[in-house]
Amino acid sequence: MGDKQKEYPVEFKREAVRLIETSGKTAVQIARELGVSDSVLYHWRKILAEKESKLFLVKVIKLRLKKNSVGCDRRMNDCGWKGIS
């Protein structure tokens, strides 16, 4: 029978990754202190970085869409709106 993997709360994972970045300790030291493997800790860091990167990209896209939308409202003809004749 396989061992069931322990589930950790998202906040625990974020705090563990934050410790890698701010504590001055190595990821291996932090992993040992937290009772997780260093490979798990590296995986959490990778996943968190990917999520933050995607979130940043979504914010940039939304900002650009909003900016373009405001521009279209001001210059209706520039956006292909001819108005009603």
Sequence and secondary structure as in RCSB ss.txt:
>XXXX:A:sequence
MGDKQKEYPVEFKREAVRLIETSGKTAVQIARELGVSDSVLYHWRKILAEKESKLFLVKVIKLRLKKNSVGCDRR
MNDCGWKGIS
>XXXX:A:secstr
         HHHHHHHHHHHHHSSS HHHHHHHHTS HHHHHHHHHHHHHHHHHHHHHHHHHHHHHHHHHHHHH 
GGGGT     
